[in-house]
Amino acid sequence: MAGELYLASDPELVALRKRARRLTRAFNQTTEEEMARRAEILRELFGRLGPHVEVEPPFYCDYGCNIFAGDHLYMNFGCVILDCSEVHIGDHVMFAPYVQIYGAYHPSDAQLRSSGPELAAPIHIGDRVWLGGGAIVLPGVTIGDNTTIGAGSVVTRDIPANVVAAGNPCRVLRRLG
């Protein structure tokens, strides 16, 4: 959380990941007739969750407790959030299928990387954002309010509010309004 190297093998982190695996497994086994149970599991899993949320199974995350989501969140099938750092998601946000949010990363130095420590950086997704299918958001990125990220984009740096952005790397295509 402090932006410093850490060991994912730390017993406290292992226990938190096991908790998240247990909860996501239970969530992913629910059916569309069990919407109240789905909501109950997500409220236990997430750090904060707005009152009107729909997440389609399967859904995967590292810890869950580091995900802070607002009201009217919709996540389509197959979304993944590596919440090794905080992930903040605003109100009225939509994730298309297979959106991936990666808060975790590894050192560039091969020798350091092979010794095991990892890094993480927070991600902030503003209000009324739509992430297109298969979009990937990398560590440390902020996406501004009212922004659309095109399908298949790889968001490597901050994207401002009120734009349509797409590509690899993701870049602003046009301003809105």
Buried (B, 14 or more C-beta within 10 A) or exposed (E): EEEEBBEBEEEEBEEBBEBBBEBBEBBBEBEEEEEEBBBBBBEBBBBEBBEEBBBBBBBBBBBBBBBBBBBBBBBBBBBBBBBBBBBBBBBBBBBBBBBBBBBBBBBEEEEEEEEEBBBBBBBBBBBBBBBBBBBBBBBBBBBBBBBBBBBBBBBBEEBBBBBBBBBEEBBBEEEEE
